[in-house]
C-alpha cells in the first residue's frame, strides 16, 4: 500500500514539474534551437548540441516557472490554467521560485560554456518574457508584440551557438519566427478569448475576435511567408535555401494562409483552432526543410 502511494506521489511530482516548466513548449523551443544550430554549424559538435538542448530547456523552463508564479492568482480564474501546480495548491510559490532560479543559473552557465553571446541572448529572453511581456498581458494587446521578441530568439540562438556571432543569417531566422508568432498566438487568443477575459488578458489586436483581428492575422501570415523564402534570393549570407526548398516552404505558407482566410470568412472557434494547428505544422516543417535543404543540396 505504501509503495503504491509513493509511486502515485512520485508521478504527481513529475507531472507538476513538467507543468511548471511547460515541458511540451520547452521541448519545441529546444527543437528550434537545434535546427538553428544545424543550419549554422560547419561541423557538428555533439557536446555543443547537448549543452544547447539542456541550456535551452533550462532557460525556457525558468521563464515558464516565473510566469506561473507572477500570474498565479489570474491562473486560478481561468479554466485552462486553474489546475496548474501553484493555483491548484500542489506546489508552493517558494518551490516554484527555487526551480525557476535554479534553472536560470544552470541555463546561463550551460549556454555560457558554448559561448558568451548565446548566454546573453538566453538572458535577454528570460528578462523580456518575465519582466516585460508577462506584466503587459493585462494592460495592452501590444504584449503579444513584446512576447514575440523572446519567442523568436530560439531559432537564431542555435545559429549564434554555432557561429558565435549575430549577423544577417541569425537575424533572418529571428524574423521568420517573429512574424510567425502573430498568426499562431492570435489564433490561440481567438479560441481562448472568453477564458483570457476571466484573467483580464489582452491577447487580440482589436481586443476581440472580430474582422479586424482576422485581417491582421492574414497580413502577418503573408509577411511570414515572404520572410521565410528570402534566403532563396541569396541576400542572407551563409543562410541559403534552394529553389526546391523555397517552393516547399511557400506551399506550407499557403496552407497556413488558407486557414487564416478561412478564419476571416467563418470567424469561428473551430477555424481558429485549425489555424493554430496549421501554424504549428508550418514552423516545425519549415525548420526540418531548412535543415534538410542544407545537407541535401
MOWOSUL-V506310 format. One record per residue. N is the residue number from 0. PSI is psi in radians with two decimals (NA if undefined). Layout:
{{N | PSI} {N | PSI}}
This chain:
{{0 | -0.81} {1 | -0.62} {2 | -0.60} {3 | -0.78} {4 | -0.69} {5 | -0.71} {6 | -0.73} {7 | -0.74} {8 | -0.76} {9 | -0.75} {10 | -0.67} {11 | -0.73} {12 | -0.76} {13 | -0.76} {14 | -0.77} {15 | -0.66} {16 | -0.74} {17 | -0.65} {18 | -0.71} {19 | -0.48} {20 | 0.01} {21 | 1.20} {22 | -0.76} {23 | -0.85} {24 | -0.74} {25 | -0.72} {26 | -0.60} {27 | -0.61} {28 | -0.74} {29 | -0.70} {30 | -0.79} {31 | -0.75} {32 | -0.75} {33 | -0.68} {34 | -0.77} {35 | -0.64} {36 | -0.80} {37 | -0.64} {38 | -0.61} {39 | -0.41} {40 | 2.32} {41 | -0.57} {42 | 2.43} {43 | 2.19} {44 | 2.03} {45 | -0.65} {46 | -0.82} {47 | -0.69} {48 | -0.80} {49 | -0.74} {50 | -0.72} {51 | -0.73} {52 | -0.87} {53 | -0.75} {54 | -0.74} {55 | -0.75} {56 | -0.74} {57 | -0.79} {58 | -0.77} {59 | -0.70} {60 | -0.70} {61 | -0.79} {62 | -0.76} {63 | -0.67} {64 | -0.78} {65 | -0.74} {66 | -0.75} {67 | -0.45} {68 | -0.84} {69 | -0.69} {70 | 0.31} {71 | -0.69} {72 | -0.64} {73 | -0.63} {74 | -0.60} {75 | -0.31} {76 | -0.30} {77 | 2.47} {78 | -0.69} {79 | -0.28} {80 | -0.13} {81 | -0.34} {82 | 0.20} {83 | 2.75} {84 | -0.77} {85 | -0.95} {86 | -0.47} {87 | -0.15} {88 | 0.21} {89 | -0.27} {90 | 2.37} {91 | 2.78} {92 | -0.69} {93 | -0.74} {94 | -0.78} {95 | -0.68} {96 | -0.69} {97 | -0.74} {98 | -0.84} {99 | -0.79} {100 | -0.74} {101 | -0.75} {102 | -0.64} {103 | -0.85} {104 | -0.84} {105 | -0.70} {106 | -0.81} {107 | -0.75} {108 | -0.80} {109 | -0.80} {110 | -0.56} {111 | -0.59} {112 | -0.60} {113 | -1.04} {114 | 2.69} {115 | -0.60} {116 | -0.69} {117 | -0.75} {118 | -0.68} {119 | -0.82} {120 | -0.57} {121 | -0.73} {122 | -0.72} {123 | -0.70} {124 | -0.84} {125 | -0.77} {126 | -0.86} {127 | -0.70} {128 | -0.80} {129 | -0.62} {130 | -0.30} {131 | -1.02} {132 | -0.89} {133 | -0.88} {134 | -0.44} {135 | -0.37} {136 | -0.50} {137 | 0.04} {138 | -0.66} {139 | 2.62} {140 | -0.21} {141 | -0.17} {142 | -0.58} {143 | -0.68} {144 | -0.80} {145 | -0.74} {146 | -0.44} {147 | -0.34} {148 | -0.99} {149 | -0.51} {150 | -0.38} {151 | -0.12} {152 | -0.69} {153 | -0.80} {154 | -0.77} {155 | -0.39} {156 | -0.66} {157 | -0.69} {158 | -0.77} {159 | -0.66} {160 | -0.60} {161 | -0.64} {162 | -0.25} {163 | 0.64} {164 | 2.70} {165 | 2.04} {166 | -2.77} {167 | -0.57} {168 | -0.93} {169 | -0.63} {170 | -0.65} {171 | -0.76} {172 | -0.69} {173 | -0.80} {174 | -0.69} {175 | -0.90} {176 | -0.44} {177 | -0.96} {178 | -0.59} {179 | -0.54} {180 | -0.45} {181 | -0.94} {182 | -0.58} {183 | -0.95} {184 | -0.49} {185 | -0.53} {186 | -0.76} {187 | -0.78} {188 | -0.50} {189 | -0.96} {190 | -0.19} {191 | 0.31} {192 | -0.83} {193 | -0.67} {194 | -0.75} {195 | -0.61} {196 | -0.59} {197 | -0.59} {198 | -0.03} {199 | 0.41} {200 | 2.42} {201 | 1.69} {202 | -0.30} {203 | 2.50} {204 | -0.56} {205 | -0.04} {206 | -0.10} {207 | 2.82} {208 | 1.47} {209 | -3.00} {210 | -0.70} {211 | -0.74} {212 | -0.75} {213 | -0.68} {214 | -0.77} {215 | -0.61} {216 | -0.74} {217 | -0.78} {218 | -0.80} {219 | -0.46} {220 | -0.73} {221 | -0.77} {222 | -0.67} {223 | -0.77} {224 | -0.79} {225 | -0.87} {226 | -0.61} {227 | -0.40} {228 | 0.01} {229 | -0.69} {230 | -0.35} {231 | -0.37} {232 | -0.05} {233 | 0.35} {234 | -0.01} {235 | 0.73} {236 | -2.22} {237 | -0.13} {238 | 1.90} {239 | 2.78} {240 | 2.22} {241 | 2.91} {242 | -0.74} {243 | -0.78} {244 | -0.74} {245 | -0.68} {246 | -0.76} {247 | -0.76} {248 | -0.68} {249 | -0.74} {250 | -0.75} {251 | -0.75} {252 | -0.66} {253 | -0.65} {254 | -0.80} {255 | -0.69} {256 | -0.65} {257 | -0.74} {258 | -0.55} {259 | -0.72} {260 | -0.63} {261 | -0.68} {262 | -0.70} {263 | -0.70} {264 | -0.77} {265 | -0.59} {266 | 0.91} {267 | 2.83} {268 | -0.68} {269 | -0.79} {270 | -0.65} {271 | -0.72} {272 | -0.67} {273 | -0.69} {274 | -0.74} {275 | -0.82} {276 | -0.71} {277 | -0.59} {278 | -0.63} {279 | -0.79} {280 | -0.65} {281 | -0.95} {282 | -0.60} {283 | -0.86} {284 | -0.59} {285 | -0.82} {286 | -0.66} {287 | -0.74} {288 | -0.78} {289 | -0.82} {290 | -0.80} {291 | -0.68} {292 | -0.68} {293 | -0.78} {294 | -0.24} {295 | -0.38} {296 | NA}}
